[in-house]
C-alpha cells in the first residue's frame, strides 16, 4: 500500500473543515492532527472524525515527527508566523490566501522554503476550477486575440471582516484569477474605497490595474450589496468571455463579438478622424468545463508537488505577487486613488 502524506491542519473555523474533508476523502493523504484555540471547534472535528488527534496548541503539530505537511487556515495576520514555524520544523506548507500581510514576509517564507527544499503553496482555490483553467487556455492559445480588458465584480451582503478590508478578503480571489489567466504583470495600480462603519476596514472598493500593450483591468468588491454577483468579463480583439461563477452549469460563455476598424491607419489625420467602427457579431459558445470541486483538485496538486518535488501552480511567488498588488492598492486607497507604480521584477516575480 502506498504511503500517505500525513497532514496537520491549523485552524478549524470557516475554511479548515473543507480542507480536512477533502484531505480525508483522498486516498493519498491522512489528516493526523487538527489544531484550533477554540475547544468547541475541536469538539466538532473530533465528533465528525474520531480518529483525528486534536489540540489547542499548534506546537504539537510542528513537533510531531509523523506529520509531513501543514495546512494553515487562520486569519491572515497569523499566516507568516505559523508558516515560518512550519517550514523551520521541516514541514511542507499550504497557506490560505492571502499569503501574508506584507511582501517582506512573503519573501521570507519563499527564502525559507527554498533553503529547505520544501513545498510552499498558496490556497488560490479559484485557479484550480475548470472554468478558470479554460479561460487561461483560451488566452494562451490567442483564440481571443489581443486582450483589451479584464473586468470583474464580486459583491454580496456580508460577511464583514474586522481584521482586513474588502480588498484583502474578496479582491484576492479576482487578483489570483487575473494573474493566472492573463500571465501579464501590471505596472501600476489605483484603488478607491470607503468604510461605512466607524473604525472598521473599508467595505467597498474599486481597483484599476494598468498593463503594457493597452491592457486594463478593473475589480469591484463590496460587502454591502443587496445581491450576490460573481462575474468576470475578458475582452479580446477576436472573442470575449463571460465567466459567471454562480451559474450552476454554463459558467463560461465565449462570444464571437468585437469591432472592426474600417480605414487605413496610414491615412492622414482627417481621414483617421472619419474612420468608422464596424461591429462583428457571431456565435456564442458554451464550452464544457470540469465541474470537480476545485479544492479537491488543488489539494491533490499539493500532494503531487510534495511527492514529485514539483513547483506548485500557486507557489510562493504567485502569493507574493498578489500581496504586492494588495499592498499597493491599499496604499492607493488611503490616498484617494493615487496611482502607485509596481515593479514586480524587483521581488523576483
Protein Blocks (a to p, Z undefined) as FASTA:
>chain_A
ZZddddddehjfkmmmmmmmmmmmpckbccfbdcdfblklmmmmmmmmmmbccdfbfklm
mmmmkbmbdcddddfklmmmmmmmmmmnopacdddddfblbfklmmmmmmmmmmnopacd
dddfklmpmklmmmmmmmmnomnopafbdcdddddedjddfkbcfklmmmmmmmmmmmmm
nopacfbdcdddddfbehiacfbdcdddddehhiacdddddfkbfbdcdddddddfkbcc
dddfkbmklmpccddddddddddfkbcfklmmmpccdddddddddddddfbdfklmmmmm
mmmmmmnopacfblfklmmmmmmmmmmmmmmmmngopacdddfklnoZZ
